[in-house]
Amino acid sequence: MAVNYLLGIDIGTQSLKIGVYDQNGEVIAKASQSYPTYHTKKGISEQNPTDWWDALRAALQQASNHIDLTNICGITLCATSSTVVITDQNFQPIAPAQSWMDQRSVAEEEEINNNASSVVKNRLRYSGEKTSIEWMTTKALWLKRHYDLEDKHILEQQDWMNYKLTGQVVASKCNATCKWHYVESRNGFSEEFFEEVGLAHIVQHWPQRVVKVGAIVGHVTESAAKELGLTFDTPVFQGGIDAHIGMIGSNALEPGNLCMITGTSFVHLTHHKKPIFNNSLWGPYDAPLIDDHWLLEGGQLSAGSIISWFLHEFYSDRDNIKEVYRELDEEMKNIELGSDGLIVLDSWKGNRTPYKNPYATGAFIGLTLSHTKFHIYRAILESIAFGTKNVIETFRNSSIPIHKIIAGGGGTKNSYWMQMISDITGLPICIPEEEEIGTKGAAIIAAYGSGLYSNIQEAAARMVRMKTNYVPDINNTKAYEAIFQNYLDINELLFPIMKKLQLGEEEHYE
């Protein structure tokens, strides 16, 4: 009897992960393959698109040692956003892809955000009254100014990988709504908006179709099937932004639940039944995942990446990372809450929420000769937790209820940190059984697309189970309040100096 497996593909910042699941959400096989990101001090962060495809092939080869890939009946992928690649007319990349964290389009971001046109202001209302350096729009404007776009295509990582699988070039409504200023209830794209910001006719260089999450993209081509070991004509269903698809993979879809994706960056997502306009948040996004569900977003650009920096600087000579984490956890027990007066600012690559400040950088405040590397580590963990609390308070200031955090991603492995975040925010945290909520979310979409469930909510409810719960220690929550206020005050005081330092080193990008 044929077995129906669902393949979820999650193309992350540091690696590509795959998960093969049955229709009940049980994991059948997992695999991953890493690839590099190339950074420079100018703020450039780039990847080689062919590395993504090579990683998919390698990961599927790993999985094929354990399961028969021909049993896969549906595929969905999610990816970082906006990681943007410019291609020739045959969809072959002509330059490295700009990672979502690439900062070369800071001038374009400011130009769009400072545009006084009522057309621009009205469209930006649906993205928190601003565009972002991370998004397709700012990156496309930079590309237009540095490339001849005739016979060129500008695609997201998601679009290009779907094209490699199916030969079809299709945009996701998730990406278009959250990163390309697409508002379905306002006729989708606004050519008038694009004209005002210097992007007239840009849509002709983007995918010509925008389809909903779960809709059919196409079918695996004969050449892709042969190269990857998949079955020819397997349906591929539309996914979206990795963090947003993780919202599905953690079943954090009901209003009042906050989906917190812990990774290189943190993303905070919650649904609401009506649009809420707050210029400190991102959105309201017009139903990018589920009909009649407005999405609001917060986030931290630097989170897991700061911990990676710490490990590289202090533990690069240690091979067993698990032992390192055990040592760090033990040392944390000897350090008082608040890291003995040391506070770290977490905006090492800019601030996404609530300040929307691309010039923000990291800082250590209160260092003394008595502090050790363990104090630095604890202060880093606390700072990222403060950043999350700052996002949650911003939601609440707009009367958006947050009752519970449902967390996924690599950060959930650190139980000490999860308890700290629960204490600092004063909220319970639930951790799904499946850590890789991006691949799980993609597989849930594939299950729905394949007709195994009537809608995405039903598929998520049936395929997701919770594993761990953290409850805040109210005494710690109260004790952290004063430290959190210091964190807020230091941010406000240092932002002008950070901008001055950044602009003093600014160079033109060629």
FENSUL-V977828 format. One record per residue. RES is the residue in three letters. D_LAST is the distance of its C-alpha to the last C-alpha in whole Angstrom. Layout:
RES,D_LAST
RES,D_LAST
This chain:
MET,58
ALA,55
VAL,53
ASN,50
TYR,47
LEU,44
LEU,40
GLY,38
ILE,34
ASP,32
ILE,28
GLY,27
THR,24
GLN,26
SER,28
LEU,30
LYS,34
ILE,36
GLY,40
VAL,43
TYR,45
ASP,49
GLN,49
ASN,51
GLY,48
GLU,49
VAL,46
ILE,47
ALA,44
LYS,41
ALA,38
SER,35
GLN,32
SER,29
TYR,25
PRO,22
THR,19
TYR,17
HIS,15
THR,13
LYS,14
LYS,11
GLY,13
ILE,11
SER,14
GLU,15
GLN,18
ASN,19
PRO,21
THR,23
ASP,24
TRP,26
TRP,28
ASP,29
ALA,30
LEU,32
ARG,34
ALA,34
ALA,36
LEU,38
GLN,39
GLN,40
ALA,42
SER,44
ASN,46
HIS,47
ILE,48
ASP,48
LEU,45
THR,47
ASN,48
ILE,45
CYS,46
GLY,43
ILE,39
THR,36
LEU,33
CYS,31
ALA,27
THR,25
SER,23
SER,21
THR,19
VAL,17
VAL,17
ILE,16
THR,18
ASP,20
GLN,23
ASN,25
PHE,23
GLN,22
PRO,18
ILE,16
ALA,13
PRO,14
ALA,15
GLN,14
SER,17
TRP,19
MET,18
ASP,14
GLN,13
ARG,10
SER,12
VAL,14
ALA,13
GLU,14
GLU,17
GLU,19
GLU,18
ILE,20
ASN,23
ASN,24
ASN,24
ALA,28
SER,29
SER,32
VAL,31
VAL,28
LYS,30
ASN,33
ARG,30
LEU,29
ARG,32
TYR,32
SER,29
GLY,30
GLU,29
LYS,26
THR,23
SER,21
ILE,17
GLU,19
TRP,20
MET,19
THR,19
THR,16
LYS,14
ALA,15
LEU,14
TRP,11
LEU,11
LYS,13
ARG,10
HIS,8
TYR,11
ASP,14
LEU,16
GLU,19
ASP,21
LYS,19
HIS,20
ILE,19
LEU,21
GLU,22
GLN,23
GLN,26
ASP,26
TRP,25
MET,27
ASN,30
TYR,29
LYS,29
LEU,33
THR,34
GLY,32
GLN,32
VAL,29
VAL,30
ALA,29
SER,31
LYS,32
CYS,31
ASN,28
ALA,28
THR,30
CYS,28
LYS,25
TRP,24
HIS,27
TYR,30
VAL,33
GLU,36
SER,38
ARG,36
ASN,36
GLY,33
PHE,30
SER,30
GLU,28
GLU,29
PHE,27
PHE,24
GLU,24
GLU,25
VAL,21
GLY,19
LEU,20
ALA,23
HIS,24
ILE,21
VAL,24
GLN,25
HIS,22
TRP,23
PRO,27
GLN,29
ARG,32
VAL,32
VAL,35
LYS,37
VAL,37
GLY,39
ALA,39
ILE,39
VAL,36
GLY,37
HIS,39
VAL,38
THR,38
GLU,40
SER,37
ALA,36
ALA,39
LYS,40
GLU,37
LEU,37
GLY,41
LEU,41
THR,44
PHE,43
ASP,43
THR,42
PRO,41
VAL,38
PHE,38
GLN,35
GLY,34
GLY,31
ILE,29
ASP,30
ALA,31
HIS,33
ILE,35
GLY,36
MET,38
ILE,40
GLY,40
SER,42
ASN,44
ALA,43
LEU,43
GLU,46
PRO,45
GLY,46
ASN,44
LEU,41
CYS,39
MET,37
ILE,34
THR,34
GLY,31
THR,28
SER,28
PHE,31
VAL,31
HIS,34
LEU,36
THR,39
HIS,41
HIS,42
LYS,45
LYS,43
PRO,40
ILE,39
PHE,37
ASN,36
ASN,32
SER,32
LEU,32
TRP,30
GLY,32
PRO,35
TYR,34
ASP,36
ALA,38
PRO,35
LEU,37
ILE,41
ASP,42
ASP,43
HIS,42
TRP,39
LEU,36
LEU,35
GLU,33
GLY,32
GLY,30
GLN,28
LEU,25
SER,26
ALA,30
GLY,30
SER,27
ILE,29
ILE,32
SER,30
TRP,28
PHE,32
LEU,33
HIS,30
GLU,31
PHE,35
TYR,36
SER,34
ASP,37
ARG,39
ASP,39
ASN,41
ILE,39
LYS,42
GLU,44
VAL,41
TYR,41
ARG,45
GLU,45
LEU,43
ASP,45
GLU,48
GLU,47
MET,46
LYS,49
ASN,50
ILE,47
GLU,48
LEU,47
GLY,44
SER,43
ASP,45
GLY,43
LEU,40
ILE,37
VAL,34
LEU,31
ASP,29
SER,26
TRP,24
LYS,21
GLY,22
ASN,25
ARG,26
THR,29
PRO,31
TYR,29
LYS,25
ASN,23
PRO,20
TYR,20
ALA,23
THR,24
GLY,27
ALA,29
PHE,33
ILE,36
GLY,39
LEU,39
THR,42
LEU,43
SER,45
HIS,42
THR,42
LYS,39
PHE,41
HIS,41
ILE,37
TYR,37
ARG,40
ALA,38
ILE,35
LEU,37
GLU,38
SER,35
ILE,34
ALA,37
PHE,37
GLY,34
THR,36
LYS,39
ASN,37
VAL,35
ILE,39
GLU,40
THR,38
PHE,39
ARG,43
ASN,42
SER,42
SER,45
ILE,43
PRO,46
ILE,44
HIS,47
LYS,46
ILE,43
ILE,43
ALA,40
GLY,38
GLY,36
GLY,36
GLY,37
THR,40
LYS,41
ASN,41
SER,45
TYR,45
TRP,41
MET,43
GLN,46
MET,44
ILE,42
SER,45
ASP,46
ILE,44
THR,43
GLY,47
LEU,47
PRO,48
ILE,45
CYS,46
ILE,45
PRO,45
GLU,47
GLU,44
GLU,41
GLU,38
ILE,38
GLY,35
THR,37
LYS,40
GLY,39
ALA,37
ALA,41
ILE,43
ILE,41
ALA,42
ALA,45
TYR,45
GLY,44
SER,46
GLY,49
LEU,50
TYR,50
SER,50
ASN,47
ILE,44
GLN,46
GLU,49
ALA,47
ALA,46
ALA,49
ARG,51
MET,48
VAL,47
ARG,49
MET,49
LYS,49
THR,49
ASN,50
TYR,49
VAL,51
PRO,50
ASP,52
ILE,53
ASN,53
ASN,50
THR,48
LYS,50
ALA,49
TYR,46
GLU,46
ALA,46
ILE,43
PHE,41
GLN,41
ASN,40
TYR,37
LEU,37
ASP,37
ILE,35
ASN,32
GLU,33
LEU,33
LEU,30
PHE,27
PRO,27
ILE,27
MET,24
LYS,22
LYS,22
LEU,21
GLN,18
LEU,17
GLY,18
GLU,16
GLU,13
GLU,9
HIS,6
TYR,4
GLU,0
